Amino acid sequence: IAARCADAQGVFWSYHDQLFAAQSPLGATLYQTLADGLGLDSKKFQTCLTSSEPLPRVRKAFQEGLALSITATPTLFINGERHTGGMTFNDLSAIVRSLTTTK
């Protein structure tokens, strides 16, 4: 919800990146600290959080993840094959190269 509230002010990806970098401890204090660090309008951000306006969108994404049996972040589907967990550029490149050399 906090990331979607940041999105309402045009900084979803910046907020997303900082949130993933600082996952402990998750909670209202961290969410506000990140918003402040990105220069978001604090009042608009707090209003969005307390109203839970983005909740339907978050729930929809969650349900889509459940339907795809996604249990880890990140999860990538490459040519229909599931890949979970962190991957380096070299790992990803090797997967793509293996697809192009087997055809």
HUMO-V779915 format. One record per residue. N is the residue number from 1. PSI is psi in whole degrees, 0 to 359 (* if undefined). NEAR is the number of other ideal C-beta (glycine too) atoms within 8 Angstrom. Layout:
# HUMO-V779915
n:N psi:PSI near:NEAR
n:N psi:PSI near:NEAR
This chain:
# HUMO-V779915
n:1 psi:318 near:10
n:2 psi:319 near:11
n:3 psi:322 near:10
n:4 psi:328 near:12
n:5 psi:323 near:14
n:6 psi:323 near:17
n:7 psi:325 near:11
n:8 psi:340 near:10
n:9 psi:14 near:10
n:10 psi:17 near:5
n:11 psi:41 near:10
n:12 psi:306 near:10
n:13 psi:322 near:6
n:14 psi:316 near:9
n:15 psi:314 near:15
n:16 psi:310 near:10
n:17 psi:317 near:8
n:18 psi:324 near:11
n:19 psi:317 near:13
n:20 psi:330 near:7
n:21 psi:335 near:6
n:22 psi:61 near:8
n:23 psi:352 near:6
n:24 psi:129 near:4
n:25 psi:130 near:5
n:26 psi:145 near:5
n:27 psi:178 near:6
n:28 psi:321 near:6
n:29 psi:314 near:7
n:30 psi:316 near:11
n:31 psi:317 near:11
n:32 psi:321 near:11
n:33 psi:316 near:8
n:34 psi:318 near:14
n:35 psi:316 near:14
n:36 psi:318 near:9
n:37 psi:332 near:7
n:38 psi:1 near:11
n:39 psi:26 near:4
n:40 psi:155 near:11
n:41 psi:109 near:6
n:42 psi:318 near:9
n:43 psi:315 near:6
n:44 psi:319 near:10
n:45 psi:312 near:14
n:46 psi:320 near:9
n:47 psi:317 near:8
n:48 psi:315 near:13
n:49 psi:313 near:12
n:50 psi:333 near:6
n:51 psi:341 near:6
n:52 psi:31 near:7
n:53 psi:320 near:7
n:54 psi:357 near:12
n:55 psi:317 near:8
n:56 psi:321 near:6
n:57 psi:319 near:8
n:58 psi:316 near:10
n:59 psi:320 near:8
n:60 psi:314 near:8
n:61 psi:320 near:8
n:62 psi:315 near:8
n:63 psi:322 near:8
n:64 psi:319 near:8
n:65 psi:318 near:8
n:66 psi:318 near:8
n:67 psi:330 near:6
n:68 psi:4 near:7
n:69 psi:37 near:5
n:70 psi:122 near:8
n:71 psi:2 near:5
n:72 psi:154 near:7
n:73 psi:127 near:4
n:74 psi:157 near:8
n:75 psi:126 near:11
n:76 psi:143 near:9
n:77 psi:117 near:8
n:78 psi:115 near:9
n:79 psi:38 near:5
n:80 psi:358 near:4
n:81 psi:134 near:6
n:82 psi:135 near:6
n:83 psi:124 near:10
n:84 psi:157 near:8
n:85 psi:175 near:6
n:86 psi:141 near:4
n:87 psi:137 near:8
n:88 psi:167 near:6
n:89 psi:319 near:5
n:90 psi:320 near:6
n:91 psi:311 near:8
n:92 psi:318 near:10
n:93 psi:318 near:8
n:94 psi:320 near:8
n:95 psi:314 near:10
n:96 psi:317 near:9
n:97 psi:321 near:8
n:98 psi:329 near:8
n:99 psi:323 near:10
n:100 psi:336 near:7
n:101 psi:344 near:6
n:102 psi:357 near:5
n:103 psi:* near:4
